[in-house]
Amino acid sequence: MRTALAALALWALPLWAGAASATPPPQIYHIITTPLCARLHDRIRPAVGLILENDRTIARSRPLFDKYSIAVFGAQATAGGDAVARSPSSNDSIYADSPATRMALQRMSYLVSPIAQSILAAQSLLGGLKTTGHPDDDRQLTSIRQHLLETVALQSASLDLINGFVATQQMDELQHAGETYLGAMNGSDLSETLDKEAPSTLEDPNAPGLPPNPYAANLAAVPGLIVGYNPLSRIVSAMQWLRSETDRHENDASASIGPALAACKT
């Protein structure tokens, strides 16, 4: 599906890579390249590598969402009415707490930083892509850059969903920590009086000061999502939709990169 992208990520390895001898004899040669090939090597190739790595990292979130969902139902069954009382509806599949849900959430949080760092690095590489001075080559580079930035924007939307879910659930755990003891001390139940505050935008690891991606995806436009509360099943469906859209844009990027890559190999 991503043959051209994968080929580009492995392109331009050292000439002696894979040689039987660990100390190859010295060679004297000259490398002649075009501006287009230089941009592919210096900017596009590492950006593609980061995008492909993010695909693998984002894909690891799905089994963690499944683990969280299974743990939630177990926690609700164990806690009885208490878990249901704290949830927005009787069939809520998010607001429940147990060692299993906390473990799934913690493992999901480990995905946030690697995804964010790869997105930032890829966007920085693509943002610094300079023109070649050749109209035809520049048109190719512009097309490649657009498709890759669209892919990065969709990956950023996936990051927003993962990070938003983790941050919201961790904030919920923090706000409700110790409520049982406080309620016992004050003779009241505080679980219904504490408001849940949205995470600060300063906590978003995807906003370090880079120029905004012009192709940024609007999560409100993702099918099934609504502003405010979303059941876990809708978040998972949104992740699947974003993954399919990411694949589509990566295929478009492959179609743009293929001819340019072939020309550089001749």
C-alpha positions as CSV (number, residue, x, y, z in Angstrom):
1,M,0.0,0.0,0.0
2,R,2.9,2.3,0.8
3,T,5.5,0.8,-1.5
4,A,6.9,4.1,-2.8
5,L,7.0,5.6,0.7
6,A,8.8,2.6,2.1
7,A,11.2,2.6,-0.8
8,L,12.0,6.2,-0.3
9,A,12.7,5.7,3.4
10,L,15.4,3.1,2.5
11,W,16.7,5.1,-0.5
12,A,20.3,6.5,-0.7
13,L,21.9,4.2,1.8
14,P,25.7,4.1,1.8
15,L,27.1,2.3,-1.2
16,W,28.8,-0.3,1.0
17,A,25.7,-1.1,3.0
18,G,25.3,-4.9,3.3
19,A,28.8,-5.6,2.0
20,A,30.4,-8.8,3.4
21,S,33.6,-7.0,4.5
22,A,33.4,-4.8,7.6
23,T,36.2,-2.6,6.3
24,P,35.6,-1.9,2.6
25,P,38.6,-0.6,0.6
26,P,38.7,3.2,0.0
27,Q,36.9,4.4,-3.1
28,I,37.2,7.5,-5.1
29,Y,34.0,8.5,-6.9
30,H,31.9,11.6,-7.7
31,I,28.2,12.0,-6.9
32,I,26.2,14.1,-9.3
33,T,22.6,14.9,-8.2
34,T,19.9,17.2,-9.2
35,P,18.2,19.7,-6.9
36,L,15.0,17.6,-6.9
37,C,16.9,14.5,-5.9
38,A,18.8,16.4,-3.2
39,R,15.4,17.6,-1.7
40,L,14.1,14.1,-1.8
41,H,17.2,12.8,0.1
42,D,17.5,15.6,2.6
43,R,13.9,16.5,3.4
44,I,11.3,14.1,1.9
45,R,13.0,10.8,2.8
46,P,13.4,11.5,6.6
47,A,9.9,13.0,6.7
48,V,8.5,9.8,5.2
49,G,10.4,7.7,7.7
50,L,8.9,9.7,10.5
51,I,5.4,9.3,9.0
52,L,5.7,5.6,8.6
53,E,7.0,5.2,12.2
54,N,4.0,7.2,13.4
55,D,1.7,4.8,11.6
56,R,3.1,2.0,13.6
57,T,2.8,3.9,16.9
58,I,-0.7,5.1,16.3
59,A,-1.8,1.6,15.4
60,R,-0.7,0.5,18.9
61,S,-3.5,2.6,20.4
62,R,-6.3,0.3,19.1
63,P,-5.6,-2.7,21.2
64,L,-5.1,-0.4,24.2
65,F,-8.6,1.1,23.6
66,D,-9.9,-2.4,23.5
67,K,-8.2,-3.3,26.8
68,Y,-9.6,-0.1,28.4
69,S,-13.1,-0.9,27.2
70,I,-13.0,-4.5,28.6
71,A,-11.6,-3.2,31.9
72,V,-14.3,-0.6,32.2
73,F,-17.1,-3.1,32.0
74,G,-15.3,-5.2,34.6
75,A,-14.9,-2.2,36.8
76,Q,-18.6,-1.3,36.5
77,A,-19.7,-4.8,37.3
78,T,-17.5,-4.8,40.4
79,A,-18.4,-1.3,41.6
80,G,-22.1,-1.7,40.9
81,G,-24.1,1.6,41.2
82,D,-21.2,3.7,42.1
83,A,-19.6,3.5,38.7
84,V,-22.8,4.0,36.9
85,A,-23.7,7.0,39.1
86,R,-20.6,8.9,38.0
87,S,-21.1,8.3,34.3
88,P,-23.1,10.5,32.0
89,S,-25.5,7.6,31.2
90,S,-26.2,4.2,32.4
91,N,-24.4,2.5,29.5
92,D,-21.3,4.8,29.6
93,S,-18.1,3.0,28.7
94,I,-15.5,5.6,29.8
95,Y,-15.9,6.7,33.4
96,A,-14.9,3.8,35.5
97,D,-11.7,3.2,37.5
98,S,-9.8,0.0,38.2
99,P,-6.2,-1.2,38.1
100,A,-6.8,-2.5,34.6
101,T,-8.2,0.8,33.3
102,R,-5.3,2.7,34.9
103,M,-2.8,0.4,33.3
104,A,-4.4,0.7,29.8
105,L,-4.5,4.4,30.2
106,Q,-0.8,4.6,31.3
107,R,0.3,2.5,28.4
108,M,-1.7,4.7,26.1
109,S,0.0,7.8,27.5
110,Y,3.4,6.4,26.5
111,L,2.3,6.8,22.8
112,V,1.7,10.5,23.1
113,S,5.2,11.9,23.2
114,P,6.7,9.7,20.4
115,I,3.8,10.6,18.1
116,A,4.0,14.3,18.9
117,Q,7.8,14.4,18.4
118,S,7.6,12.6,15.0
119,I,4.8,14.9,13.8
120,L,6.8,18.0,14.8
121,A,10.0,16.7,13.2
122,A,8.2,15.8,10.0
123,Q,6.4,19.1,9.8
124,S,9.7,21.0,10.4
125,L,11.4,19.0,7.5
126,L,8.5,19.7,5.2
127,G,8.2,23.3,6.2
128,G,11.9,23.9,5.4
129,L,11.6,22.5,1.9
130,K,13.2,25.0,-0.5
131,T,12.5,25.4,-4.2
132,T,14.8,24.0,-6.9
133,G,14.5,26.8,-9.5
134,H,13.1,24.3,-12.0
135,P,9.4,24.8,-12.5
136,D,8.6,21.1,-13.3
137,D,10.6,19.9,-10.3
138,D,9.0,22.5,-8.0
139,R,5.6,21.4,-9.1
140,Q,6.5,17.8,-8.1
141,L,7.9,19.0,-4.8
142,T,4.8,21.1,-4.1
143,S,2.5,18.1,-4.8
144,I,4.6,15.8,-2.6
145,R,4.8,18.3,0.2
146,Q,1.0,18.9,0.1
147,H,0.2,15.2,0.3
148,L,2.7,14.6,3.1
149,L,1.4,17.6,5.1
150,E,-2.1,16.3,4.7
151,T,-1.0,13.0,6.1
152,V,0.8,14.7,9.0
153,A,-2.4,16.7,9.7
154,L,-4.5,13.5,10.0
155,Q,-1.9,11.9,12.2
156,S,-2.0,15.0,14.4
157,A,-5.8,14.5,14.6
158,S,-5.2,10.9,15.8
159,L,-2.8,12.3,18.4
160,D,-5.4,14.8,19.6
161,L,-7.9,12.0,20.1
162,I,-5.4,9.8,22.0
163,N,-3.9,12.6,24.0
164,G,-7.3,14.2,24.7
165,F,-8.7,10.9,26.0
166,V,-5.6,10.2,28.2
167,A,-5.6,13.8,29.6
168,T,-9.3,13.8,30.3
169,Q,-9.3,10.4,32.0
170,Q,-6.2,11.3,34.1
171,M,-7.8,14.6,35.1
172,D,-10.9,12.7,36.1
173,E,-8.8,10.4,38.3
174,L,-7.0,13.3,39.9
175,Q,-10.1,15.3,40.6
176,H,-11.9,12.3,42.1
177,A,-9.0,11.0,44.1
178,G,-9.8,10.8,47.8
179,E,-13.5,11.7,47.4
180,T,-14.5,8.8,49.6
181,Y,-12.4,10.1,52.5
182,L,-13.4,13.7,52.0
183,G,-17.1,12.7,51.9
184,A,-16.8,10.7,55.0
185,M,-15.1,13.6,56.8
186,N,-17.7,16.2,55.7
187,G,-20.7,13.9,55.8
188,S,-21.5,14.5,52.1
189,D,-20.8,12.9,48.7
190,L,-18.5,15.2,46.7
191,S,-18.6,13.1,43.5
192,E,-21.6,15.0,42.1
193,T,-20.3,18.5,43.1
194,L,-16.9,18.5,41.5
195,D,-16.8,19.8,38.0
196,K,-14.6,18.2,35.4
197,E,-12.3,20.9,33.8
198,A,-10.9,20.5,30.3
199,P,-7.1,20.0,30.0
200,S,-5.2,23.3,29.4
201,T,-4.1,23.9,25.9
202,L,-0.6,24.4,27.3
203,E,-0.6,20.6,28.0
204,D,-0.9,19.8,24.3
205,P,2.5,18.4,23.2
206,N,1.6,19.2,19.6
207,A,1.9,23.0,19.9
208,P,5.6,24.0,20.3
209,G,5.5,27.1,18.2
210,L,5.8,25.8,14.7
211,P,3.7,27.5,12.0
212,P,0.2,25.8,11.9
213,N,-0.2,23.0,9.4
214,P,-2.4,24.6,6.6
215,Y,-4.1,21.2,6.2
216,A,-5.0,20.7,9.8
217,A,-8.0,18.3,10.3
218,N,-11.0,19.5,12.2
219,L,-12.0,16.8,14.7
220,A,-15.5,18.2,14.8
221,A,-15.9,17.1,11.2
222,V,-14.9,13.5,11.9
223,P,-18.0,11.3,11.3
224,G,-19.6,10.3,14.6
225,L,-17.8,12.7,16.9
226,I,-19.7,15.4,18.7
227,V,-18.6,18.4,20.7
228,G,-18.5,17.4,24.3
229,Y,-19.1,13.9,25.6
230,N,-18.3,10.9,23.3
231,P,-18.7,7.3,24.2
232,L,-15.6,5.2,23.8
233,S,-17.0,3.4,20.8
234,R,-17.3,6.7,18.9
235,I,-13.6,7.6,19.7
236,V,-12.5,4.2,18.4
237,S,-14.6,4.6,15.3
238,A,-13.1,8.1,14.8
239,M,-9.6,6.6,15.1
240,Q,-10.5,4.0,12.4
241,W,-11.8,6.7,10.1
242,L,-8.7,8.8,10.6
243,R,-6.5,5.7,9.9
244,S,-8.4,5.1,6.6
245,E,-8.0,8.7,5.6
246,T,-4.3,8.6,6.5
247,D,-3.9,5.6,4.2
248,R,-5.6,7.3,1.4
249,H,-3.4,10.4,1.6
250,E,-0.3,8.3,1.9
251,N,-1.3,6.5,-1.3
252,D,-1.6,9.9,-2.9
253,A,1.8,10.8,-1.6
254,S,3.2,7.5,-3.0
255,A,1.8,8.3,-6.4
256,S,3.5,11.7,-6.3
257,I,6.8,10.4,-5.0
258,G,7.1,7.5,-7.4
259,P,7.9,9.3,-10.6
260,A,10.4,11.6,-8.9
261,L,12.1,8.7,-7.2
262,A,12.3,6.8,-10.4
263,A,14.0,9.8,-12.1
264,C,16.6,10.0,-9.4
265,K,17.5,6.3,-9.8
266,T,18.3,6.6,-13.5
